[in-house]
Amino acid sequence: MSELFIYLMPVDWLVDPLTHEFMRRALMVSALVGGVCGLLSCFMTLKGWALMGDAVSHAVMPGVVVAYALGLPFSLGAFVFGVGSVALIGFIKQKSRIKEDTVIGLVFTGFFALGLVLVSKIKSNIDLMHILFGSPLGISRSDVNQTLIISFIVIIGLLLFRRDLMLYCFDATHARSIGINTGILHYLLLTLLSLSAVAGLQTVGIILVVSMLITPGATAYLLTDRFDRMTILAVISSSFSSILGVYISYWSDIETGGSIVLVQTFVFLIAFLFAPRYGILKNSNFVNSN
Amino acid sequence: MNPILKTQIKEKTILRIQADQVCVDYNGTVALYDASLKLQSGSICGLVGMNGAGKSTFFKALMGFVRPSRGRIRINGLSVTKAQREQFVAYVPQNEGIDYSFPVSVWDVVMMGRYGSMNIFRIPRESDRRAVIHALERVDLIDLRERPIGALSGGQRKRAFLARAIAQRASVLLLDEPFAGVDVPTEKLMAELFLQFRQEGRTILISTHDLNHVRDFCDFVVLINKTVLAYGETSEVFTSENLNKTFGGIPPNPLSGRRSAKDFPNE
């Protein structure tokens, strides 16, 4: 493998894969999904909804299986179960004395287990590995179309309502006191989260999709004190990581979802160490100089 | 417009806050009962009570976050929901209630006061920018407008949220523990601001257990312990008997100038 890196010029390294239809498609979908999840991840990290992201992304599993079995678009099933899980979490929390994080853990593992059982019971051509770990290199044309539609909806929703959602994350009390319906904003954000999770599982799979929904936002958060800049940085870092991850996966013949998430984590670590204001190296200098 | 409001405007005072026998309970637990209060325009009123006495419940009722199980609240003669839509009510939060690592600038925070008057996509117009600039000038933060909110001192943070209420052009201001963690210059500026607000006909309701500041700042005071124990001009209401009732026999004594227990966490 290392010979490839020696013999290929960087340009070839970039251009060669583009001669394949499946690679062009994979790169396009990965970049788009990366951007969409990156944008949403800003709201997730600022609202403190990382665990909620994890829950929704796992809870969509039975929805995907049922939709495939019934011949429906998988995104529809995933969406229904994603929103359903959140509603169930809210219901149990309200009706019992159990703390929220416990309820979240309880519900999403239950849904995920249901999905696993359904896959083993419903005899179909569903590839469990495909759902769990994603397969952007083998994505079908209809899946591409679904992903395009979902991405479009999420981007429009987030761009149009970014001010309200930002206010909701920052100071929900003020939002309510000036007559904004925060209940609608809450469910809008949850809906967009479910849709993003569906998009994200195309490229990195159910298990790793939470990384797409958190890491870019966390990285951007370390780099800026401006909300708009944070969203731009998150989108760029997420799309970049997705594209680079797919390339590395292609040349090194490694699992694509894992590759994308590893690049993303690596980008985060760089920000964690070297971020101009909030990187730990900067902080330790500051402490030493005092 | 209802006839009562009309005559009040003729007399140049408006009943800003009117609470009639308000009761609030959470799943059967009574948090507030028979709380009645009338506040005219241009008054500064302290809302004083222990933790759990119902101060925040009363605020929540005034902001429409909890629905009274009995009684009625009117703000500028309107129901709470309508008053909110008219941007009549501004809430200035406690410093502890805000995430100061949030990536927003002072300008962004004050602009949030304008959101309720903007269209659904919250695109600022020139008039919104002018309102923000004006509000920032009044709290003396115009030079710090580009700063992230987290880079401000405690007093500056408080001023930023006051500026948000000014930008909102609210006529009723609800302040939650506004004196906690505030430096001397900010306290002076707040004193001036409150007087200006009073002149402008705004009504300020200050929730606190800091009795010294109530004495210095407030024209009126409401003593609260699950209900309104006493209400009236500060000099008349602040008797040791009333304070005993409010604080259950162990009042921080305002007459000796000793500050409330909160200022001496080690005692």
Interface residues (C-beta under 8 A of the other chain):
Chain A: L46 L160 F161 R163 D164 M166 L167 C169 F170 D171 T173 H174 A175 R176 S177 I178 G179 I180 Y221 T224 D225 R226 F227 R229 M230
Chain B: M63 G64 F65 T81 Q84 R85 Q87 V89 A90 Y91 P93 G97 I98 D99 F102 P103 V104 S105 D108 M112 G113 Y115 G116 F121 R122 P148 G150 A151 R164 Q168 L174
